[in-house]
Amino acid sequence: MNAHPSRQSGSSLIEVLIALGLVAITMLGLLAMQLRTLGLQKDSLDRRAAAVLVSGFADRVSANFTGFRDGNYTGLAFVPSDSPPATASACATPGACTAAEVAARDWDLFRIEVRSRLPGGVAYVTTTATFTDALVTVGWSDPRRTDPASGGEAPGSVDAVCATADPGFSDDSFRCYATRITP
């Protein structure tokens, strides 16, 4: 009889299975984190595009201060059911545009850009009663906004910025970016 009991060498099958299970769970966690990161990156790109669009529109409004002061940029709304114009409106007399015609062209260009650069893009412009500044809001469709699995809010909750731009706007799949401009 052998005086020394045999020693185990190597790993048992159960240890290998446990190790493989832990590796699989870790990989699933990393995959979920990667997907969440991609979603946040998409949101960041949309927010950046919105900021660039509003900045360009603010520059156009500043260049047409007379049109702003006359109220030509007041109460403008571009909702999801609207289609952007095919082209921007032109002046009645080429080379001699009125402030209202310039404002109409600015709004047309803004709507075309918003819809082409943001998914389902919407826009709102509201000015103060004294025409000292305006609140420009841009929104875009984001189906992940109300998806709890991707870190979204509860279904039915409207983005607070969107609700500020238009109290009647109740589409919970939109995210919005707003900024106040002073021409």
N, C-alpha and C positions, 0 to 999 in steps of 0.2 A: 504494500500500500504506500502511496505517495505521502510523505510527511508534510509537504507544502501544498495547500490547496491551489488550484489553478487560478491565475489572476486574469482578469478581463483585460483585453487589449482592444483599442478602437472604440467606436461608438455603437450603441445599440440602436435598433431601428426606431424605437420610440423617441429617442433623443434627436435623431435626424428629422423625424416628422415634426416635432415641436419647433425645431430651428427653422424648417421650411415654412411652417405656419406663421412664425414671427416675421420672417422676411416678407412673406406675402402681404401681411397686414401693414407692415411698414411701407411697402411699395404702393399699396392702395392709398395710404395716407399722403404720401408724396404726390401721387397722381391727383388727388383731390385738391391739394394745395396748389399744384400747377394750374389746374383748371380755374381755381378761384383767382389766381394771379392774372391769368389771361383775361378774365372778366373785368377785373379792376383796371387792367391796362386799356381795354376797350373803352371803359367809362372815362378814363383819363384823356384818351385821344378825342372822344366826343366833346368833353368839357373844353379842351384846348381849342378845338375847331369852333365851338360856340363863342369863346372869348375872342378869337381872331375875327369872326364874322361881326360881332358887336363892335369891336374896335374899328373895323373898316367902315361900318355904318355910322359910327360916331364921328369919324373924320369927314364923311360926306355931309352929315348934318351940320357940323361946325363950319364947313365951307359955304353952306347955304343958311347962314344965321337969319337972314331976312325971312326966309321961308319958315324957319323954326319959330321965330317971333310972331309971325302971322298965323300960326296954328296949323300949318300944313302937315305936321307930323303927329298931330294929336289923334288919339283913339284908333290907331292902326292895329288891325288884327289879321293874322294869317293862320287860320285854323286847319286841322287835319283834312277836312273835306274840301278845302280850297285847292285849286291847281295854280301853280305859279304861271305868270305870263310866259309866252314863248320867247318874247324879246322885250326889252325895256321900252317904255313909251318914249316917243320923240317929241321935240319941241314943235309947236305950230309954225313958228318962224325960225328956220335953222340959223344958228348963230346969235339969236336973240331970245333966249329962254326966259320965261318969267320964273319967279321964285317958286310958284306953285307947280310949274312944269318940272323944274329941277327936283322938287320934293317927290313928285310922282315917279320920276325916273329913279331916284334914290331908293324908293320903296320897292319898285319893280326889281331892281338889281339885287336888293337885299333878299327879297322872297325867292328869287331864282337861286341865289347862293345858298340860302338856308336849306332849301329842298334838295339841292344837289350835293351838299356836303354833310347833311345830318339825316339819318334815317327817319322818314316821316316828319321832317322838320316843321316847326310852327314858330311864329314870332308875334310879339305884342309890343306896342309902344304907347305909353301913357305919359302925358306931360303934366306939370303942375299948372295951376290956374294962372299963374303969373308968367309962365313960359321961361322960368329960370333954369329948369332942368327936366330931364325925361328919364323914365325907367324903361329900359329896353330888356325884354325877356325873350330868350330863345329856348325852345324845347325840342326834344327828340324822343322817339319811341325806343324803349328799352324793356323788352319782355322779361328780362331777369330781375327787374326792379321789384316785382311782387312774387319772386320765387324764393321761398324760405331756404331751399336747398343751396342756393348760391348766395346766401347772406342778405337777401332782399327783405323788404318790409312786408307787413301783412297785406294780403289781397284786399282791395277796396280803399286803401289809404293813398290819398293823392299827395304827390310831392308838394311840400309847403311853398316852394318858390313858384310852381305852376299855379297853385291856388291864389297866390298873391297877384299874379299877372292878370288872371281872368277868373273871378270867383265862380263862374259857370263852368269852368273847365274841370271835368270830373274823370278824365281818363287816367286810371291809376298806373298805366304802363309807360308813362312819360316821365322823363327827368328834365329839369329846367335849370338854366343859368340866367341870372339877371344882374344887371349893373346899372347904376345911375350915371347918366352922362350930362355934362354941362357944356353946351356949345360955346 
